[in-house]
Amino acid sequence: MIEFDIILSRDHILINSDGDILLVDTGSPASFHENGSIHLGGEVFPVATSLMGVDSAYVADKVGQPVSGLLGMDIIGRLGMKIDIPGGKLTFSPSTDGMNRVPSGWGLGYMSMEMTLDGRPAKVILDTGAPTSYVSESITAELTPVGRVTDFNPLVPGDTFETLTFEFPASFA
């Protein structure tokens, strides 16, 4: 088991691995690092230096602090992961011993799980690299917005956009 203190910056989950600050992003199919490798718990993972034009400088600008790279599902998917936001800890383990398992799966480069959203079952993508969660308009069609948020996505023209926010009950496991 490898345990890290969680660094929260602009609602993003980051860890410090051997002096490298990494964004933990289950919404990314691949990892990258400015030096071409990620060191995690004594293991070295060769990775690209960017992904679809996104590099460490871009991520640092969006999360509000310097980062060395992004930890994506190519590495996370090999490990069990426990995220304890209130306790401030993130743990990786090759097995799930001692961890309660959230029913989930991963494929096509992302992690998915079953949830209940506003009383309705739904399969959702768990994206720890996003500070805002997104749902189908069918979930929010009859709800009143509670605000707006500005978010970013490097695949969106201009990369930033504004969206409505809603509150509703959600549960899993």
LOBA-230338 format. One record per residue (C-alpha): residue number from 1; residue in one letter; x negated, y negated, z. Coordinates in Angstrom, 1 decimal. Layout:
% LOBA-230338
+-----+---+--------+--------+--------+
:   k : r :      x :      y :      z :
+-----+---+--------+--------+--------+
: NUM : A :      X :      Y :      Z :
...
+-----+---+--------+--------+--------+
% end
This chain:
% LOBA-230338
+-----+---+--------+--------+--------+
:   k : r :      x :      y :      z :
+-----+---+--------+--------+--------+
:   1 : M :    0.0 :    0.0 :    0.0 :
:   2 : I :   -1.2 :   -3.5 :   -0.8 :
:   3 : E :    0.4 :   -6.4 :    1.1 :
:   4 : F :    0.3 :  -10.0 :    0.1 :
:   5 : D :    1.5 :  -13.2 :    1.7 :
:   6 : I :    4.2 :  -14.8 :   -0.5 :
:   7 : I :    3.4 :  -18.3 :   -1.7 :
:   8 : L :    6.6 :  -20.1 :   -2.7 :
:   9 : S :    6.3 :  -23.0 :   -5.1 :
:  10 : R :    9.3 :  -24.6 :   -6.8 :
:  11 : D :   11.2 :  -21.4 :   -5.9 :
:  12 : H :    8.7 :  -19.2 :   -7.7 :
:  13 : I :    7.1 :  -16.2 :   -6.0 :
:  14 : L :    3.3 :  -16.3 :   -6.2 :
:  15 : I :    0.6 :  -14.2 :   -4.6 :
:  16 : N :   -3.2 :  -14.6 :   -4.0 :
:  17 : S :   -5.0 :  -11.6 :   -5.2 :
:  18 : D :   -8.8 :  -11.8 :   -4.6 :
:  19 : G :   -8.7 :  -15.6 :   -5.0 :
:  20 : D :   -6.5 :  -15.6 :   -8.1 :
:  21 : I :   -3.0 :  -17.1 :   -7.7 :
:  22 : L :   -0.5 :  -15.0 :   -9.8 :
:  23 : L :    3.1 :  -15.6 :  -10.6 :
:  24 : V :    5.1 :  -12.4 :   -9.9 :
:  25 : D :    7.4 :  -12.2 :  -12.9 :
:  26 : T :    9.7 :   -9.1 :  -13.3 :
:  27 : G :   11.2 :  -11.0 :  -16.3 :
:  28 : S :    8.0 :  -10.8 :  -18.3 :
:  29 : P :    7.2 :   -7.6 :  -20.2 :
:  30 : A :    3.5 :   -8.3 :  -20.0 :
:  31 : S :    0.9 :   -9.8 :  -17.8 :
:  32 : F :   -1.9 :  -12.3 :  -18.6 :
:  33 : H :   -4.8 :  -13.9 :  -16.9 :
:  34 : E :   -7.1 :  -16.8 :  -17.9 :
:  35 : N :  -10.1 :  -14.4 :  -17.7 :
:  36 : G :   -8.5 :  -11.4 :  -19.4 :
:  37 : S :   -8.1 :   -9.1 :  -16.4 :
:  38 : I :   -6.1 :   -8.9 :  -13.2 :
:  39 : H :   -7.6 :   -7.4 :  -10.0 :
:  40 : L :   -5.0 :   -5.9 :   -7.7 :
:  41 : G :   -5.8 :   -3.8 :   -4.7 :
:  42 : G :   -9.1 :   -2.7 :   -6.0 :
:  43 : E :   -7.9 :   -1.8 :   -9.5 :
:  44 : V :   -8.7 :   -3.8 :  -12.6 :
:  45 : F :   -6.0 :   -4.3 :  -15.3 :
:  46 : P :   -7.2 :   -5.6 :  -18.6 :
:  47 : V :   -4.7 :   -8.1 :  -19.9 :
:  48 : A :   -4.3 :  -10.8 :  -22.6 :
:  49 : T :   -5.2 :  -14.4 :  -21.8 :
:  50 : S :   -1.7 :  -15.6 :  -22.9 :
:  51 : L :    1.7 :  -14.3 :  -23.9 :
:  52 : M :    3.6 :  -15.8 :  -26.9 :
:  53 : G :    1.8 :  -19.1 :  -26.5 :
:  54 : V :    2.3 :  -19.3 :  -22.7 :
:  55 : D :   -0.9 :  -19.4 :  -20.6 :
:  56 : S :   -2.0 :  -20.2 :  -17.1 :
:  57 : A :   -2.0 :  -23.9 :  -17.7 :
:  58 : Y :    1.6 :  -23.8 :  -18.9 :
:  59 : V :    2.7 :  -21.7 :  -15.9 :
:  60 : A :    0.8 :  -24.0 :  -13.4 :
:  61 : D :    2.6 :  -27.0 :  -14.8 :
:  62 : K :    6.0 :  -25.3 :  -14.4 :
:  63 : V :    5.4 :  -23.8 :  -10.9 :
:  64 : G :    3.7 :  -26.9 :   -9.5 :
:  65 : Q :    0.3 :  -25.5 :   -8.5 :
:  66 : P :   -2.8 :  -24.0 :  -10.2 :
:  67 : V :   -2.4 :  -20.3 :  -11.2 :
:  68 : S :   -4.8 :  -17.9 :  -12.8 :
:  69 : G :   -2.2 :  -15.8 :  -14.5 :
:  70 : L :    1.1 :  -14.0 :  -14.5 :
:  71 : L :    1.9 :  -10.5 :  -13.2 :
:  72 : G :    4.5 :   -8.9 :  -15.5 :
:  73 : M :    6.3 :   -5.6 :  -15.8 :
:  74 : D :    3.4 :   -3.8 :  -17.6 :
:  75 : I :    1.7 :   -3.7 :  -14.2 :
:  76 : I :    4.6 :   -4.2 :  -11.7 :
:  77 : G :    6.5 :   -1.3 :  -13.4 :
:  78 : R :    3.7 :    1.1 :  -12.4 :
:  79 : L :    4.2 :    0.3 :   -8.7 :
:  80 : G :    6.8 :    0.3 :   -6.1 :
:  81 : M :    7.4 :   -3.3 :   -4.9 :
:  82 : K :    9.0 :   -4.7 :   -1.8 :
:  83 : I :    9.8 :   -8.4 :   -1.6 :
:  84 : D :   10.5 :   -9.8 :    1.9 :
:  85 : I :   11.2 :  -13.5 :    1.4 :
:  86 : P :   12.2 :  -14.2 :    5.0 :
:  87 : G :    9.1 :  -12.3 :    6.3 :
:  88 : G :    6.9 :  -13.9 :    3.7 :
:  89 : K :    5.4 :  -10.6 :    2.4 :
:  90 : L :    5.2 :   -8.8 :   -0.9 :
:  91 : T :    4.1 :   -5.2 :   -0.9 :
:  92 : F :    3.0 :   -3.0 :   -3.8 :
:  93 : S :    2.9 :    0.8 :   -3.3 :
:  94 : P :    2.4 :    3.6 :   -5.8 :
:  95 : S :    5.2 :    5.4 :   -3.9 :
:  96 : T :    8.3 :    4.1 :   -2.2 :
:  97 : D :    7.5 :    5.7 :    1.2 :
:  98 : G :    9.0 :    3.5 :    3.9 :
:  99 : M :   10.8 :    1.3 :    1.4 :
: 100 : N :   14.6 :    1.2 :    0.9 :
: 101 : R :   15.1 :    1.6 :   -2.8 :
: 102 : V :   17.4 :   -0.7 :   -4.7 :
: 103 : P :   19.0 :    1.3 :   -7.5 :
: 104 : S :   17.2 :   -0.1 :  -10.6 :
: 105 : G :   15.5 :    0.7 :  -13.8 :
: 106 : W :   13.1 :   -0.9 :  -16.2 :
: 107 : G :   12.6 :   -0.8 :  -19.8 :
: 108 : L :   12.2 :   -3.1 :  -22.7 :
: 109 : G :    9.9 :   -5.1 :  -20.5 :
: 110 : Y :   12.4 :   -6.1 :  -17.7 :
: 111 : M :   13.9 :   -4.8 :  -14.5 :
: 112 : S :   17.6 :   -4.2 :  -14.2 :
: 113 : M :   19.9 :   -3.3 :  -11.3 :
: 114 : E :   23.5 :   -2.8 :  -10.4 :
: 115 : M :   25.2 :   -5.6 :   -8.5 :
: 116 : T :   28.7 :   -6.8 :   -7.6 :
: 117 : L :   29.3 :  -10.4 :   -8.9 :
: 118 : D :   32.4 :  -12.1 :   -7.6 :
: 119 : G :   34.0 :   -8.7 :   -6.9 :
: 120 : R :   33.1 :   -7.2 :  -10.3 :
: 121 : P :   30.4 :   -4.6 :  -11.0 :
: 122 : A :   27.6 :   -5.8 :  -13.3 :
: 123 : K :   24.2 :   -4.7 :  -14.5 :
: 124 : V :   21.8 :   -7.6 :  -14.1 :
: 125 : I :   18.2 :   -8.4 :  -15.0 :
: 126 : L :   16.1 :   -9.0 :  -11.9 :
: 127 : D :   13.7 :  -11.9 :  -13.0 :
: 128 : T :   11.5 :  -12.9 :  -10.1 :
: 129 : G :    9.8 :  -15.4 :  -12.4 :
: 130 : A :   12.9 :  -17.5 :  -12.7 :
: 131 : P :   14.1 :  -19.8 :   -9.8 :
: 132 : T :   17.7 :  -19.8 :  -11.3 :
: 133 : S :   19.8 :  -16.8 :  -12.0 :
: 134 : Y :   22.0 :  -16.6 :  -15.1 :
: 135 : V :   25.3 :  -14.8 :  -15.6 :
: 136 : S :   27.8 :  -14.4 :  -18.4 :
: 137 : E :   30.4 :  -17.1 :  -18.8 :
: 138 : S :   33.0 :  -14.5 :  -18.1 :
: 139 : I :   31.9 :  -14.5 :  -14.5 :
: 140 : T :   32.1 :  -18.3 :  -14.1 :
: 141 : A :   35.0 :  -19.0 :  -16.5 :
: 142 : E :   37.5 :  -19.8 :  -13.7 :
: 143 : L :   35.0 :  -21.3 :  -11.2 :
: 144 : T :   34.3 :  -24.9 :  -10.5 :
: 145 : P :   30.6 :  -26.0 :  -11.0 :
: 146 : V :   28.8 :  -27.1 :   -7.8 :
: 147 : G :   26.0 :  -28.9 :   -9.5 :
: 148 : R :   23.4 :  -28.9 :  -12.3 :
: 149 : V :   19.8 :  -27.7 :  -12.4 :
: 150 : T :   17.0 :  -28.3 :  -14.9 :
: 151 : D :   15.1 :  -25.1 :  -15.8 :
: 152 : F :   12.6 :  -24.1 :  -18.4 :
: 153 : N :   12.0 :  -21.3 :  -20.9 :
: 154 : P :    9.1 :  -21.3 :  -23.3 :
: 155 : L :   11.3 :  -19.8 :  -26.0 :
: 156 : V :   13.8 :  -22.7 :  -25.9 :
: 157 : P :   13.0 :  -25.7 :  -28.1 :
: 158 : G :   11.5 :  -28.4 :  -25.9 :
: 159 : D :   11.2 :  -25.7 :  -23.2 :
: 160 : T :   13.4 :  -27.5 :  -20.6 :
: 161 : F :   17.2 :  -27.5 :  -20.4 :
: 162 : E :   19.9 :  -28.4 :  -18.0 :
: 163 : T :   22.7 :  -26.0 :  -16.9 :
: 164 : L :   25.7 :  -26.0 :  -14.6 :
: 165 : T :   25.4 :  -24.1 :  -11.3 :
: 166 : F :   28.1 :  -22.1 :   -9.5 :
: 167 : E :   28.5 :  -20.3 :   -6.2 :
: 168 : F :   30.2 :  -16.9 :   -5.8 :
: 169 : P :   29.7 :  -13.8 :   -3.7 :
: 170 : A :   27.0 :  -11.3 :   -5.0 :
: 171 : S :   25.8 :   -8.1 :   -3.4 :
: 172 : F :   23.6 :   -5.1 :   -4.2 :
: 173 : A :   22.5 :   -1.9 :   -2.6 :
+-----+---+--------+--------+--------+
% end
